[in-house]
Each structure stands twice: as C-alpha cells, then as structure tokens.
Amino acid sequence: MNRRLALAFGLLAVLAVSAGCTSIFGSGNISDEQLGENATYGWNTEQNVTYNVSSNQYQAVYEMGGKTTLEIHQEESFGEHAPIEISAVQFRYPNGTVVGHEAIRVKKTKEQTIITPPQGKGQLAYTAPRQGKTFYVPTYLKDKTYEVVIPRGMRVDLFLLSDVRPGGYMTETQDGRVHVIWNEPVDGDSISVRYYLGRDKFIFGGVVGVALIVGLIGLAYFRLQIRELERKREEMGLNRDITDDDFGGGPPPGMR
C-alpha cells in the first residue's frame, strides 16, 4: 500500500514538473516562439492606449511614457486574477525603431503577466486571445485616453443590444470599422464594450414588429369577445337598467 502511495506522489510530481506554465507549483513562462510571433500593429494612434479587437484575439498598443513595467491580468470567476497568454510582443521607440521579444522581458506569475520593455519612452504592443461579443479590459494605465476598435460589421448604436462603459465616449467609423474613443482620460477601473452584429438590428426589429402585431391581434380579439358577451347579456336582459320608471313612479311590487 505504501509503495502505491509513493508511486502516486511520484507521478504527481512528474506531472507537475512537466506541466510547465500550468504547473500547480508555478505559472511558468511564455515561450520565446510565442512571444516572437509575427504581428503588424497600428502604431500611429492618437490615444494613449488602443485595442484592436477581432473575433478571437485583440492587439494592444500602450504609450508607456517612460513607465518601466506593465502588469496585466484577466479576471476570472469569484474576482480572481489570472495571467494573460500574450504573443508577438514588440516595442517601438519614438524614432520609429521596433524591437521584438529579445529586448523585452516577460514574466508570468500565478495572477498576472509582467512585461518589462526597454527603458525610456516608447510604445509597447502585444496580442492576446479573447472570445465573445463583449470586450472587457482593466485600465492598466490610469488617467490615459483609450480607444477600442471593434470587429468589422459590429455596432454599438442600439442600447438594447449594446453597452459601452464608462460613459463620455464618442464613436466614429474608419475603413468600415467602428472606433469607440475616450478623448478624455479614463479614471475608472475598467473598460467594457458590448457590441452586436449590424444585421442583428433588423432581426431584432422584425421580432419586435411581429410581437407588436401579435399583441394588437390579441387585443382586438379580446375586445371582440367583450362585445359578444355584452350582446348576449343584453339578449338575456341582464344588462337592463332598473329605474323608477319601471315601476310607474311608485314603490316596487310588494311594497304598495
């Protein structure tokens, strides 16, 4: 029995060591191959932070302004934090020179991913996975301007199907894509953009129209039934008003 228990612990230790970044004893590191993946970033942005969102990933570009590190995380259930599996990390100097992961240190802990770019001013960029029709991200850089470019064909102009937080934003369309822009520094803890596919507006309108027609038909049928019931009551004399004239102006029968 003791040998089986020792063997079980041994297998657990081997799995823990071989699991790498998912090990229960540590978060591990992101591979150089992943960090060095190719990506083309839109460096020429007017905002301090820009997120270019697609269906299964997003590209982030930060104006570091001399900040030495960037700590990023994703929020999980029960408010817990987890590191982000970033890729294609790059840094662009003010003179336009771009360096890759060889010049950038990336460390992944249990709760966050810590990125240390070269010292000095410049822009830091990376790519990260995502899914769904809501883009949510903490504001890692406080009191900065932000921009979120949502996927092509998506919209945020119908409040029943979309939601953008915090307020104080503006939208504009460039090259067929909607840009959600905060020109004033954002002091909130996070940014959230829930969008919808453009054609969903027409589907939603159709559903509302059908529901309205059904409601009107139901109301008309209900009123028709009420009128039919009133007609039957009149035929049975149940709706006849009793007045003094019915008794010739005298007391009712039995009281004369």
ChimeraX attribute file (.defattr): number of C-alpha atoms within 10 A of each C-alpha:
attribute: neighborCount
match mode: 1-to-1
recipient: residues
	/A:1	6
	/A:2	7
	/A:3	8
	/A:4	9
	/A:5	10
	/A:6	11
	/A:7	12
	/A:8	12
	/A:9	12
	/A:10	12
	/A:11	12
	/A:12	12
	/A:13	15
	/A:14	11
	/A:15	13
	/A:16	16
	/A:17	15
	/A:18	11
	/A:19	15
	/A:20	15
	/A:21	19
	/A:22	14
	/A:23	15
	/A:24	14
	/A:25	13
	/A:26	15
	/A:27	20
	/A:28	16
	/A:29	15
	/A:30	18
	/A:31	13
	/A:32	14
	/A:33	11
	/A:34	14
	/A:35	22
	/A:36	15
	/A:37	15
	/A:38	14
	/A:39	13
	/A:40	9
	/A:41	15
	/A:42	12
	/A:43	17
	/A:44	8
	/A:45	12
	/A:46	12
	/A:47	19
	/A:48	20
	/A:49	23
	/A:50	26
	/A:51	23
	/A:52	18
	/A:53	21
	/A:54	18
	/A:55	13
	/A:56	10
	/A:57	13
	/A:58	22
	/A:59	24
	/A:60	22
	/A:61	26
	/A:62	23
	/A:63	22
	/A:64	21
	/A:65	13
	/A:66	13
	/A:67	15
	/A:68	13
	/A:69	15
	/A:70	17
	/A:71	17
	/A:72	21
	/A:73	21
	/A:74	17
	/A:75	16
	/A:76	9
	/A:77	6
	/A:78	6
	/A:79	8
	/A:80	10
	/A:81	15
	/A:82	18
	/A:83	19
	/A:84	21
	/A:85	20
	/A:86	22
	/A:87	23
	/A:88	21
	/A:89	30
	/A:90	26
	/A:91	26
	/A:92	20
	/A:93	15
	/A:94	11
	/A:95	7
	/A:96	11
	/A:97	9
	/A:98	13
	/A:99	16
	/A:100	17
	/A:101	20
	/A:102	11
	/A:103	13
	/A:104	18
	/A:105	14
	/A:106	21
	/A:107	16
	/A:108	23
	/A:109	16
	/A:110	17
	/A:111	17
	/A:112	20
	/A:113	23
	/A:114	18
	/A:115	20
	/A:116	17
	/A:117	28
	/A:118	19
	/A:119	14
	/A:120	13
	/A:121	17
	/A:122	21
	/A:123	23
	/A:124	26
	/A:125	27
	/A:126	23
	/A:127	25
	/A:128	16
	/A:129	15
	/A:130	15
	/A:131	12
	/A:132	10
	/A:133	17
	/A:134	16
	/A:135	19
	/A:136	16
	/A:137	16
	/A:138	15
	/A:139	17
	/A:140	15
	/A:141	21
	/A:142	13
	/A:143	13
	/A:144	18
	/A:145	19
	/A:146	23
	/A:147	24
	/A:148	24
	/A:149	23
	/A:150	26
	/A:151	20
	/A:152	15
	/A:153	13
	/A:154	20
	/A:155	23
	/A:156	21
	/A:157	15
	/A:158	12
	/A:159	10
	/A:160	10
	/A:161	15
	/A:162	17
	/A:163	17
	/A:164	19
	/A:165	13
	/A:166	15
	/A:167	10
	/A:168	12
	/A:169	15
	/A:170	11
	/A:171	16
	/A:172	11
	/A:173	11
	/A:174	9
	/A:175	6
	/A:176	11
	/A:177	15
	/A:178	19
	/A:179	21
	/A:180	21
	/A:181	19
	/A:182	21
	/A:183	16
	/A:184	13
	/A:185	15
	/A:186	20
	/A:187	13
	/A:188	12
	/A:189	12
	/A:190	14
	/A:191	18
	/A:192	15
	/A:193	19
	/A:194	19
	/A:195	23
	/A:196	21
	/A:197	15
	/A:198	15
	/A:199	12
	/A:200	13
	/A:201	16
	/A:202	10
	/A:203	11
	/A:204	13
	/A:205	12
	/A:206	12
	/A:207	12
	/A:208	12
	/A:209	12
	/A:210	12
	/A:211	12
	/A:212	12
	/A:213	12
	/A:214	12
	/A:215	12
	/A:216	12
	/A:217	12
	/A:218	12
	/A:219	12
	/A:220	12
	/A:221	12
	/A:222	12
	/A:223	12
	/A:224	12
	/A:225	12
	/A:226	11
	/A:227	12
	/A:228	12
	/A:229	12
	/A:230	14
	/A:231	14
	/A:232	12
	/A:233	13
	/A:234	12
	/A:235	11
	/A:236	10
	/A:237	10
	/A:238	11
	/A:239	12
	/A:240	10
	/A:241	7
	/A:242	8
	/A:243	9
	/A:244	10
	/A:245	8
	/A:246	10
	/A:247	11
	/A:248	9
	/A:249	9
	/A:250	11
	/A:251	10
	/A:252	11
	/A:253	7
	/A:254	5
	/A:255	6
	/A:256	6
